[in-house]
Amino acid sequence: MPLLCPAPVPVTDRERGQLESLERQATCPQQLALRVRIILLAGDGVGVRPTADQLGISRSTVQGWRRRWVENPDASVAERLSDAPRSGTPPTFIAEQICTIIALACEAPQDSGRAITHWTQWEIADEAMKRGIVESISARSIGRFLKEADLKPHRSQYWLEAKPDAQFAEKCQDICETYRLAPARAAEGIKTASIDEMTGIQALERVAPTRPMTSGRVERREFEYKRHGTHTLIAEFDVATGKVTGRLGQTRTEADSTQFLAPMIAACSQCSPPSPLHLVMDNLNTHSSESVVRLVAESIGF
């Protein structure tokens, strides 16, 4: 009796290129890579039994994917090698229930009389059963619904609402013009500086010295450290030269701002003739405090 030959598996040059590219991808799942190898071997004319022996799988697996490839010639490579849709078990929750639970997660917990600031999965499940949305539901199911909707009710972040300012365009143009003219003004002996503060800088000391990089090992830094309080940095950026100077201290008060600005203003006042000084600062209250105003007034003899 003659041996039965398997049906040929046509693989075009374009499909082969897509299959080989898919197999080379580092992120290609092993299950998909195995199906790719089955079709590539089939395209080379390798039979069912040799393919199964070479890949270490059953003949029925080889036959199944060869059949899927031949029966869907118009589908893409990814569709022909993907799992067929399965009916699965009936859904436990209907779409209306899921939508209602998601809407519940978007409400404030306080509106439901709960003494919490943010929902947890367990709290949402408890509230859903309390309202009669579902008879029973687990926190894990709630987590799955929230993940599908890309909702994270347990998290929050700050944001700053822009305050309307009728003079915004004028102020923005003034600041941009100040930066643009800084190099030309510097050539005339006029200084332009940008000043800002950074608070809460931790002074940390590692309990052991850092070990340098060696062959085959990166630099290693001690994990544990000692705290030596926090410091505040008040820094000045010379717009024309790019030079940065600063002053470290324990606080950021009106007196600190005045003490930082005093030498800068005095240096410009002592020039002959006195040199103008352009300062760019934010709206921090210490920048327009009484001490700073008095300092500037005294420097110009007002």
C-alpha positions in Angstrom: 0.0 0.0 0.0 1.5 3.4 -0.9 2.3 5.9 1.8 0.0 8.9 2.1 1.8 12.2 1.5 0.8 15.3 3.4 -0.9 18.1 1.5 1.6 20.7 0.3 1.9 23.9 2.4 2.5 26.9 0.1 4.7 29.7 1.5 5.4 32.7 -0.7 8.7 34.6 -0.5 6.9 37.5 1.1 5.4 35.3 3.8 8.7 33.5 4.4 10.4 36.9 5.0 7.7 37.8 7.5 8.0 34.5 9.2 11.8 34.7 9.5 11.6 38.2 10.7 9.0 37.2 13.4 11.2 34.3 14.5 14.3 36.6 14.9 12.5 39.0 17.2 13.7 38.8 20.8 10.2 39.5 22.1 8.6 36.8 20.0 6.7 34.3 22.4 8.1 30.8 22.3 4.7 29.4 21.4 4.4 31.6 18.4 8.1 30.9 17.4 7.3 27.2 17.4 4.4 27.7 15.0 6.6 29.8 12.8 9.2 26.9 12.6 6.4 24.4 11.7 5.3 26.5 8.7 8.9 27.2 7.6 9.7 23.5 7.6 6.5 22.8 5.8 7.3 25.3 3.2 10.7 23.6 2.7 8.9 20.3 2.0 9.6 18.6 5.3 7.0 16.1 6.2 4.8 15.9 9.3 6.8 13.1 11.1 10.3 14.7 10.5 9.0 18.1 11.6 7.5 16.6 14.8 10.8 14.7 15.6 12.9 17.7 14.9 10.9 20.1 17.1 10.0 17.6 19.8 6.3 17.9 19.5 3.4 15.7 18.5 2.3 15.0 15.0 -1.2 16.2 15.7 0.2 19.7 16.6 2.1 19.8 13.3 -0.9 18.7 11.3 -3.1 21.2 13.1 -1.0 24.3 12.3 -0.3 23.1 8.7 -4.0 22.8 8.2 -4.7 26.2 9.7 -2.1 27.8 7.4 -3.6 26.2 4.3 -7.2 27.0 5.2 -6.7 30.7 5.6 -4.7 31.9 2.6 -6.1 35.4 2.6 -5.4 36.1 6.3 -2.2 37.8 7.5 0.7 35.8 8.9 -0.2 36.9 12.5 -3.8 35.9 12.1 -3.0 32.5 10.6 -0.7 31.7 13.6 -2.8 33.1 16.4 -5.1 31.0 18.6 -8.6 30.5 17.3 -11.3 32.3 19.4 -12.7 30.1 22.1 -16.2 30.3 23.6 -15.0 29.9 27.2 -17.3 29.9 30.2 -20.3 32.3 30.3 -19.4 35.7 31.7 -20.2 36.1 35.4 -21.0 39.8 35.1 -22.9 41.5 32.4 -21.8 44.7 30.7 -24.2 46.9 32.6 -22.8 45.7 35.9 -19.2 46.3 34.9 -20.1 49.8 33.7 -21.8 50.6 36.9 -18.8 49.3 39.0 -16.5 51.5 36.9 -18.7 54.5 37.4 -18.7 53.7 41.2 -14.9 53.7 41.2 -15.0 57.2 39.7 -17.0 58.6 42.6 -15.6 60.0 45.8 -15.7 57.4 48.6 -17.0 60.1 50.9 -20.2 60.3 48.8 -20.9 56.7 49.9 -20.4 57.5 53.6 -17.0 55.8 53.7 -14.2 57.4 55.9 -11.5 56.9 53.3 -9.9 59.3 50.8 -9.3 56.8 48.0 -11.0 53.6 46.9 -9.4 50.2 47.4 -10.5 47.2 45.4 -12.0 45.6 48.5 -14.0 48.8 49.3 -15.3 49.0 45.8 -16.4 45.3 45.9 -18.1 45.9 49.3 -19.9 49.0 48.0 -21.0 47.2 44.8 -22.6 44.4 46.9 -24.1 46.9 49.3 -25.8 48.8 46.5 -27.1 45.6 44.9 -25.1 46.0 41.7 -23.9 42.4 42.1 -24.7 39.7 44.6 -21.1 38.7 45.1 -17.8 39.9 43.7 -14.2 39.6 44.7 -11.6 42.3 44.9 -9.6 40.5 42.3 -12.5 40.9 39.8 -12.7 44.6 40.6 -8.9 44.9 39.9 -9.4 43.3 36.6 -12.2 45.7 35.6 -10.1 48.7 36.7 -7.1 47.5 34.7 -9.2 47.0 31.6 -10.5 50.6 32.0 -7.0 51.9 32.9 -8.3 53.4 36.1 -6.2 53.7 39.3 -8.5 55.1 42.0 -5.9 54.4 44.7 -3.5 57.0 43.2 -3.5 60.7 42.9 -1.2 63.5 41.7 -1.0 67.2 42.1 -1.6 69.7 39.3 -1.6 73.4 39.1 -4.5 75.2 37.5 -3.2 78.1 35.4 -4.4 81.5 36.8 -5.6 84.0 34.3 -3.2 86.9 33.9 -4.1 89.8 31.6 -0.5 90.9 31.5 1.0 87.4 30.8 2.0 88.2 27.2 3.6 91.5 28.3 5.5 89.8 31.1 6.6 86.9 28.9 7.9 89.3 26.3 9.8 91.3 28.9 11.5 88.2 30.3 12.4 86.9 26.8 13.8 90.3 25.9 15.9 90.4 29.0 17.5 87.1 28.2 18.0 88.0 24.6 19.8 91.3 25.4 21.9 89.8 28.2 25.1 89.2 26.1 25.0 92.7 24.6 24.4 94.2 28.0 27.3 92.2 29.5 29.6 93.7 26.9 28.6 97.1 28.3 29.2 96.0 31.9 25.6 95.4 32.7 24.8 92.2 34.6 21.8 89.9 34.0 21.2 87.2 36.6 18.5 84.6 37.2 17.9 83.7 40.8 16.1 80.7 42.4 16.0 78.6 45.5 16.0 74.8 46.2 14.8 73.7 49.6 15.0 70.4 51.5 18.4 69.2 50.1 19.3 66.3 52.2 22.9 66.2 53.6 23.6 62.4 53.4 26.8 60.6 54.4 27.3 56.9 53.3 28.3 54.7 56.2 31.0 53.1 54.0 33.1 54.5 51.2 32.2 53.9 47.6 34.0 51.0 45.9 35.5 51.9 42.5 34.7 50.2 39.3 36.8 47.1 38.5 37.0 44.7 35.5 33.7 43.0 35.2 32.1 45.0 38.0 30.5 48.5 38.1 31.0 51.1 40.8 29.3 50.1 44.0 27.8 52.6 46.4 26.9 51.8 50.0 23.2 51.6 50.5 22.9 52.8 54.1 23.6 56.4 55.0 23.5 58.9 57.8 21.3 62.0 57.7 22.8 65.4 58.6 19.7 67.5 58.2 18.6 69.5 55.2 19.9 72.6 53.5 18.6 75.3 51.3 20.4 76.5 48.2 20.0 80.0 46.8 21.7 80.2 43.5 22.5 82.9 40.9 22.8 82.0 37.2 24.7 84.6 35.2 22.7 84.6 31.9 25.6 86.0 29.8 28.5 83.8 31.0 26.6 80.8 32.4 28.4 81.0 35.7 26.5 79.7 38.7 27.2 80.9 42.3 25.2 79.9 45.3 24.8 80.1 49.1 23.8 77.2 51.4 21.9 77.8 54.6 19.4 76.2 56.9 16.5 78.5 55.9 14.9 80.4 53.0 13.7 83.5 54.8 13.4 87.2 54.0 16.7 87.8 55.6 18.4 85.0 53.6 17.2 86.6 50.3 18.4 90.0 51.4 21.8 88.7 52.5 22.2 87.0 49.1 21.3 90.0 47.0 23.2 92.6 49.1 26.8 91.9 47.7 25.5 91.7 44.1 23.6 95.0 44.4 26.5 96.7 46.3 29.0 95.7 43.5 26.8 97.3 40.9 26.3 100.4 43.0 30.0 100.9 43.6 30.7 101.1 39.9 31.5 104.5 38.4 29.0 105.3 37.1 26.7 102.9 38.9 25.9 99.9 36.7 22.3 98.7 36.1 21.4 95.2 37.3 18.7 93.0 35.7 17.3 90.2 37.9 14.9 87.5 36.8 13.1 85.9 39.8 9.8 84.2 40.4 6.9 85.4 42.6 8.2 84.1 45.9 7.2 86.5 48.7 10.8 86.9 49.9 11.8 88.3 46.5 9.6 91.3 47.0 9.8 91.6 50.8 10.3 94.8 52.7 13.9 94.1 53.4 14.7 93.6 49.7 12.7 96.8 48.8 14.7 98.8 51.4 18.0 97.3 50.1 17.3 98.4 46.5 16.0 101.8 47.6 19.2 102.5 49.7 21.4 101.4 46.8 19.9 104.0 44.5 19.8 106.7 47.2 16.0 106.7 47.4 
